[in-house]
Structure formats: structure tokens, C-alpha cells
Amino acid sequence: MKQAGVPLVVVTALSAALVGCGGSKKVTAPTPQPLSAAVLLDINGATQPSGPIGSTVILDGQHFYSMTASTRVLFSGTGTSVPALVVSGSDWTDTYIVTTVPTGAVSGPVRVVTVADTSNAINFTVSSSPAFSPSTISWTSTTPLPLAVSGHAAAFAVLRSVDTSSVVFSIGGIDSTRTLRSEVYYASVLANGQLGSWIGGTSLPAPLAFHAAVIATPGNSRYTGTGELYVIGGATDAAGQPTSNVYRCDLGADGIMSSWTPATALPVALHSAGAVIFHGDLYVVGGSGTGNAPAGGVYRSRIASNGTLGAWVTEPSLPPARSYHAVGEFGGCVYAFGGDSASAAPNDSTLNTSVDLSQVAYAHVNLPTGDLLSWNVNGSGLTKAVCKHTAVTAGGYVLVTGGLYNGAATGSTEESYAQLQADGSVTSFNGATGSHTIASAGGGNLFNHAALDYTDAGGVSHVIVLGGDDVNQPGHKHAEVWVY
């Protein structure tokens, strides 16, 4: 008898009388077997996934079988379910489905209807597309860092436990005496997008500068805790001696930190590398190796549910090797903006236009595996060759701030921005000058600063710039923090 709700494999019954010298023999078809129940494991490699209408999502699981006229991915709607469009049969496989958040979807359960049954549900938060207009930048100062530094790392996360808090971290760096620092500070994002008071967190195991930092949460990975802060590589002295060490730290409500523990070390020692998390994987891109030589290596590690890192996988190398660049991710692509393709000390303020890059490179992520495809060189580059800058991707744009470039002493190209296209390419960059710069607001012309983006309670996306060196006063570090 057929199991309720689970169809049987269709097999045509065949009985035939075989007549021969031994008489007749009946051939009976095999007993039909039930199909396995569909299992939805995660969405976007996250345990608490979210995304705006129209954003690409990938559903990971088991026993999705193949796409038919009756199969569906169902998002929650107002009073009903809303089916999501799956463009082609190749986007629907037994273990993953690629689709987009449909118009009319609201926050709630997502399920997969297969030829066998309907899967379990995972809650998906339909977020608002952040409002972001980089052509009308207006910087305001917010709570300064407790310590003036450059070469520090900054990270942001929305931490959800009993309460939800949005927290910015500033980690390590080098001060005006060229002393490396181990202090970690964190501050909450207020409802108006400004920062609250900085609080001292758990110091790094050793002083460190020119490292990368990211935070895993259930919203961007399979991690099931509140948050996990990673510090990756870095320089262990002012001259740029690199390390392969990676450390991680559990985060609690409101940014409260546990102790630091070692994580899986990088395959090579690096400082000034870029790092991003996408679809549950941590990517480390470029940087400086021994002797401050630029590196082209790209590495990927999967973040486990307990925050540990898997073995590092080597991905396609950058074209060319670079350091002091900026890295971002958006729409299933990893980006590298500008950088330096020759050896240079991390605190050097000298501009070398022959080796500084204006190039923008991007690589698509193979969504089912996490591996990067080959790197593409964008048709147009940054407005100028630049290094030791920042680039923040938000709301479909990239905003490049500061750095060393021709004219940096006057801030002539301090801010530039471009739109990120659906195919991964980047439009031509435009500049924001005059009153739209940090320098015009009294913040100096920065390099070796930190920057990130976050969205406030009203759904407005902000870019924040923290600390940094001053082009016009080499060695002078800033404590000021600026918010757009």
C-alpha cells in the first residue's frame, strides 16, 4: 500500500508467459520503492537567512530530485504562499536550488515542494534594500576611538540573542609611536546611525596590525551561536613581519567577548590581506608576504556550526598579485579594488604610480561549492591608481575612500563610487569632492584607515570610517570616526 504523502516510484508491471520446452514462467516487476523525503538544510549557507526582494538565494538540502511542472520553492506571503522563479532545470538539482526572493514575499517560512513531498521549513527574513546614495555624501563625526591608530581592523555584526544589538568593533593597530597594539574596543550602533560609547573588550593574544577581521553570525553562515569574531594574519612588527595565525572569539549579547582561541592557520603568512564571508565561507584575498612582497593567493575556509574553520582551499589567484587593496562581496561575486603590486612597508606613505593599481577585478562564486571561478578584469578601473584605501559595498554600489594616490595631499579624489551590475561588472567611477569629503569636514586625508557599512533601525545604509594615518602628517594617527 502506498505510504501517505509519499509517491511510489512508477514502474510498469510486466507479466509474460514464456513458452518453451520447460513449460511457462511468470516474470514479476520489482516492488516499487518510496521516494525519500525532501530535507531543507539551509538557505544562503546561513541558519537565519535574510535578503531583499529580487536577491539571489541558494537552498541547500537533500532529495530535491529534479524540477517538474509541479515542483515549487514557496516563500511566505500575506495570507498565502508565494512561488519563487527557478529559471532553468540546471538551477534545480538533488542537493541545491538557485532562485530569487519573489515579489510579494514576506518574512516567514520557506519550503520546497518536490516530486516526493514538501520539505521542512526554514524562516527567511525579507529585508529592505538599504537606502544608499553615495553621490550625495555628507560626513558627520561620531564617538572617536579611545586610541589613535592606523592599520587596525574593523568589523560589524547584528547580534541576536534575547535582544538584538548592532555592534562595531575596532581591533589592534599601530599607534603614533609605531607601537603595535592589542586592544579591542566595541560600540553599539544607535537608532540614528551614530555610535554609542566605546567599551574595552578582550585584548588580542599579542599586538597586531594590518590584519583582517570578519564576524560570522547565523545570518551569514552555518554558525549557530550569537557571533564569532575572526582576526586573520597581520603584521607582528612595524616593519611588516607577517603571520599566518588566525584567532577567533565568541561574541555574546551587546558585543561581550569571550577569550581568544587559535583557529586554522592560513597556508602562508600574510598581512594587509582582504577578507569577506559569503554563503558560509570565509575568503582571504591577496596581501603581503615575507619582505612585504605582494601576494596573489586566494584561500577559502568553510565556517562550521561551532565557529571552527575547515581546511583552507586554494582558489584562483589574483591578476596580478597585490597588497594594500580593498576587498568586497556583492551578488555572488568577490571583488578586489586597486592595491600595490610591488613591495612596500605597511607604514610607508610614498606613492609609486608605476606599481599602484587602478584595476578592479572580480570573480563569481560557484554557489553549490563555494569555489571562485576565474578572475575577470573589469572594463573600467578606479579613477586613479590607489593603495591603502578602503572600499565598501552597499546597496548595489561601491564607495572607495582615501588612500595614497596622485593628489592625495589635497584630497582631490578622496571619495569615488560606482554601481555594481547584476553580471558582476562595475560601472565607471564618479568622484565626490568638495564638501562631500572627510577632509572638508576636518578629518584629514586618510590612508591605512578602516571602513565598513551597516544599516540602522530605519533601513538606511551607512558607511563608517575609523582612524587612520594622515597623508599630510605621516606617522600621525587619527582617533576620529566619521559616518555617512
N, C-alpha and C positions, 0 to 999 in steps of 0.2 A: 504494500500500500504506500502511496506517495506521502512523504513527510510534509506536514502542513507548512506552507510558505516557502518550501524549497523544491524547485522543479527537478525532475529527473533528467538525466542525460538521454536524449532522444536516440533510440536505436531501433531500426526497422526489424520487426520479428520475422524470422525466416524459418519455415519448416519445409522440408523437401523429402520426398521418398526416393531413395536411391535404390534402384532396382539392379540387382546383379545376381550372380550365381549363389551368393550367400543370403539372399532374401532382401528385405528393405531395412533402412536405418534412418531414424529421425534426427535431424540437426536442430538444436535449440539455441537461440540467440543468448548472449551473456545477460545476466541480470543488470538492469540499469542502475547506475550509481548516482547518489545525490551530489549536486554541486556544493562546494564549500561556501560558507557564509562570508560575506564581504567584511573586511576589518579596516576601518579608517584609523591610521596611526597618528598622523599629524598633518598640519597644513602649514606650508612655508617653512618646514623644519622647526616649527615652534609649537609649544604646548598651549600657549594663549595667543593665537594668531590674530592679526588685525590688518586692515588695509582699506583704502578708499574705493569708491565705485570706479570700475574700469581698470583697477590694478591687477596684474598677473598673479595668480596663485597656483601652487602645485600641491596636490593632495597625495600623500604617501600612504600606502597601505598594502593589503593583500587581497587576492581573489576578486579583483575588479573585472577580470576576464576581458572581453573586448566590447567596443562600442556598437550598439544596435539602435534601432528606432525607438526602443523602449527605455534605454538607459538614460540616466539623468544625474547631474550634480545639483542638489537642491539647497539654496540658501534660504534663510528665513525672510519673510516679507511681512507686510502689515495684514494680518489675518489670513495669510496663505503662504505657500512656499513659492520661491522664485527660481526657475531653472537657469543655470549658467550655460553659456555657449561654449561648446567644445568644437574647435574649428575643424579638426580632421581626425580620422581614426588613429593616426600616429600620435596624437595627443592623449589618447586613452589606451593605457596598457594595463597589464595584470597587476602592476605594483605602483603605478603613479598615473595621475591625470593632470593635465595642464589646462587651465581655464582662466576666466577673469571674473571679478566681482560684478554681478549683473545690476543694471539699473533697477531700482525698486527694492534692493536688498536692504535689510536692517540687521542690527546686531542680534545674534541668536544662533541656534544650532545649524550646522551644515551636515548633510548626509549624502551618501552615494547610493543611487538605485542601480543595481546591476541586473544581469540576466538571472541571478540566483535569488536575490533578496535585497533588502535595504540595510545599509551598514549602520553601525553605531554612529552617534553624533558627536561632533566637536564644536564648541562655541567659538564663533568668529565675531570680532568686533569690527563693525563698519565705521571707519574713522572718517573725519572730514579732511579733504585736501587742504593742507595748510596754506593760508594766505601769505604770499611772498612776492614782493615787488622790488627786486634789487636795483631797479633804475631810479628809485626814489629813496635811497638810503639816508637815514638820519640817525647818527650815533649819539647815544647818551651814556654817561658814566654810571656805573653801579658799584656795589661794595668792592673796594680794592682787596687784592690778595694781602695776607698778613706779611708776606715776604716778597721782595722784588726779585724776580728770577726770569731767566730765559732757558730754552732747551728743556722745559718741563713738558709734561703730557697732561691733557685734559680729557675727561670723559663725562658723558651724561647718560642717565637712565631714569625711566619711570619705574619706581619700586613699589610693587603691590603686595601687601600682606593684609593685616586687619584694616589699615588705612593705606591710601595711595599717596606717594610723595615723589616729586621730581627733583633730582639732585645732580649737581655739577661737582666734579672732583678736579683738583689740581695736584699733580703728583711729581715730587722731586724737582730737578732742575739745577741750574748753576747760578750763584749769586754774583754781585758786583766785585767780590774779592777773588773770583774764579774758584770758589769753593763749591764742590758738588753737595747737594742737599738730599736728605732722605725724608723730609717732612711731607705729609699728605694732609690736605685740607678739603673740606666739602661744605657746600652751601645749598640750601633749598631754593627752588625757583618759586617766587611769589606769584600771586594771581595776576599781577600786572606785567609779568615777564622779567622783572628785576630780580636780583639775588638778595637773599637774607644774609645774616652774619656767617662768616666762615668759622668752621669748627675744626679743631685738630683731630685727625684720625690716627690710625695705626701707621707708624713710620715704616718705610721700606726696610728690608733686611740690611741694606747697605746704600750709601749715597749713590745716586744715579742721575744721568742727564741724557737728553737726546734719545729717549726710549719712546715706545708706542704704548698706548693704553686703550682698551676697549672693555665694555661691560656686557656680559651675557645675561639675558633675562628670559623668562618663559615667552616673552613677546617676540624674540628674535632667534630662539634656539630651543633645543630639547631640554634645556636646563629646567629643573623643577623647583629650585629654591627661589629666594626673593631676587638676588642678583649676585653675579660673580665678576669681580674686577680683575683683569689681567694686565700685567706690565711685561712688555716684550722687548728683549735685547736692551740696548742702551750703551752709553759710554761710561766707563768706570773712572776716568780721569779727564782733566780739562783738555788734554791733547787728543782725545778721541779713541782711547783703547776700547775696542768693542767687546761685548759679552754675548754669549748665547743663552744666558739664563732667562727663564720665564717664570714669573711668580703669579699666584692667584690668591684672592682674598674673598671670603664670603661677606655679602652685604645684608644687613638687616633693614628693618623699617627706618625711614628717615636717614639712610646712609650710614648707620652704625656699622663699623668694620670689625671683623674678627682678626685673627693673626694671619700673616702671610705664609704660604706654603709653596714649595717648588712645584712647577708644572713641567710637562715635557719640553726639554730644551730644544732650541732651534737647531737645525742641521749645521749652521755656521754662525759665527759671532758677527753681530751687526749692530750698528747704531744708526739713527736717523732713518729708519725704515718706516713705511706706512702700514697700517693695519685696519681691517674692517671685518665685520661679521655680516654674513649673508646666508640665509637659508640654513642656519645652524652650523655653518662652518666659519672658521677663523682664517683669514688670508693675510699673509705678510708679504709686502711688495718692496723690492729694492733695498736701498740703504747703503751704508759704508761699512767696509770690512777692515781688515788689518791695514795700517798705513793710510787710513781714510780713503782707500780706493773704492770707487763706486761699484755697487753690486747689481747684477741683473736678475738674480734669483727670485723666484716667487714660490711660496710654500703655503700649504693648506692643511689644517687640522680640524677634525670634527669634534665638536663640544658635546660631551656626554651629559646625561641627565643629572649627574652629581657634580658637574663642573670640571671634571678631569679632561685633559686634552688627549686625543688619539695621536698616533704616529704622524709625523709631518710628511706630506706627499709633495713631491716636486712638480710644479706646474710650469707651463711655457714661460720662458724668460722675457724680460722687458726688451723693447727695441729702442734705444740701447740701454745698457746699464746706467743707473742714475742714483744719486743721493740728494738729500735736501729738497725732495719733490713733495707733492701733496697727493694723497690718495683718497678716493671716494667710491661709493657704490650707489647705483640707482637703476631700477627697472631691469634687473638681471644682468648688469654689466659692472665690472670693476674698472676704475679709471686711474690713470697716472697723469698728473699735470706738471709740466715743466721739470725743473731739477738741474743738477750739476753732473756732468759726465766726466769730470776729472777729479783727481784727489784734492781735497781741501779740508782744512781743520774746521771743526764744528763752530768755533767762535770767530773764525776769520770773517771780517767784514769787507774783504776785497771782492770786487765784481770782475769776473772774467767772462766777457761776452762771447769768446770763442768756444767755450765749453758749456755755458749755461744754456738751457733749452727752453724753447717756446713750444715744443711739441706736446700734443695731447694724444695719449694712447689709451685704447680701451679694449677689453676682452669680454666676450659673452661667457656667462656661466652655463655649463651643461646642467640643467636643473635636476635631472634624475641622479647624477653622480656627484655634483659639486665641482667637478674639474673645470678649469678655464679652457676655452678654445683659444686659438691663436690670437695674438695681439694685433689690433688694427691701428694704424696711424691716421688720426683724424685729418680731413682735408684742410682744415684751417687750425691754426695754433693760437696760443695766447697772444695778447697784443705785443708783448715783449718777452725776450728771454729772461727767466726769473728763477731764483732759487731761494731756499729758506723762507718760503711764504706759506700760506695756508689756503686750502680750497674746501669749501663747504657745499655739499649738495643738498638742496631742499626745495620742495615744491616744484620739481621739474627744472630747476636752474642750478648752476654752479656759480658761487661767488668767490673770487680769488682776492686775497687781502695781503698787502705789504710785500716783504721780501727784498732781496737785492736785485736791482735791475738798473738799466741806464736811466737816470733821472730820479732814483730813489731818494736822494737827499732833499729833493723838493716835493716829493710825493706826487710826481706827475702822472703816475699810473698806479696809484695805491690800491684802487678798487676797480675790478673788472668783472664782468659777468656774461654768461651765455646760457642758452636754453639747451637742455638735454633732450634729444629726439627719441622717438619710440624704437628706432633701429639701432640705438646706441651712439650714433654720431652726435657731434656738438656743433651748434651754430657758431657764427662769427662772434668774437668777444667785443663788447662795448665797454667803455670806461665810465666810471662815476668819479668826478673830480670836484674841485672847489669845496663847497660846503658839505659835500657828501663823503668826506674823508675823516678818519680819526685824527689826522694831523691838524685839520682845520678846527677840530673841537678841542685841541690842546693835548692830544695824546702822543705826539711824535710820529716819526716814520719808522715803523717797526719791522724787525725780522727776528727769526727764531722765537716767535711767539706761539701761542696755542689758540685754536679756534674750534668751535663746534656749533651745532644747531639744536634747538629744542622748540617744542610747541607749548604755548601757555594754555591756561584753562579756557581761554576764549577761542582756541583753534588757530591762533596766529603764530606763524613760524618766526623764530628769532635766530640771529647769528650772534655769538658772543666771542670776543677776542680778549685773551688774558695775557698780561705780562709781556715779556719780550725784550730784545735788545733795541737800541736806538741807532739808526744809520748815522745820525749826526753826532752822536756821542758814543762811539764804540766802547763797549765794556760797561756802559751804564744800563742797568736793568730797570724795567718798569714793574710796578705793582698794580697799575691801573687796570680796570676791567671795563670793557665797552660793549654795549648791547645795541643791536639794530632790531 
